[in-house]
Amino acid sequence: MSEISLRGYVDYIQDRLERDAFTEVVAQCRHVLETFPKYTEIYKLLARALLEQEGYQDATDLFQRVLSADPSDFVAHVGISECYHESGAIDQAIWHLERAFEQVPNNVELQEEIKRLY
């Protein structure tokens, strides 16, 4: 059996996510979490895949878990904002986008999205 580093495995999962293989990403992430249950990078990938599959509540829970470990995580704030937006919770979506904007204040796309939600 061949071995792969954890970083290599994460890169592989990210590649699958970029290729829209969401079902595979979910399965691979759950497999990694069996061995590394506190690895927040995997939670973000899993949440992003679930978000793309319109599993907004599950994705929100996972992004919230990431934010519990790192309250300033940019990806988690943007992701959870999208979940809230899709669920109709616009105030929460704006709040999280504002937290992401605090991390990257020169992001024009983020500025435009905040304006759009207002």
Phi, psi and omega in degrees: 000134180279153179247149179226145178289159178299318179298319177297321179294318178297317177300319178298315180296319178298319178298317179296324178295317179294336179265012176064029177267064190295320180297318178294319179300315179301313181296315181295318179297315179297325177296314180295320182294339175297325181263325183236074187290352180248013184276099188295332179300321179291322177299321179294317179295317179297316180297319179297319178295317179294323176299316179294333178270008180066029174268065190299318182294315179295319178296319177301315180300319181289317177298323178296323177297318177297316180293334175293325179278323181218093184298347181252018182290116183299310183300318180294319179295317179294316181296314181292329176298317179296320177300312180297320179299313180294333180271358178088006180266075188295320180300316178293323179298315179297315182303314182289325176295323177296322177294322177294320179297326176298329180283323184225077187291347180264008182281105184294320180299320179294319177301315181296320179294320177298315179300317181298319181289328176296000000 
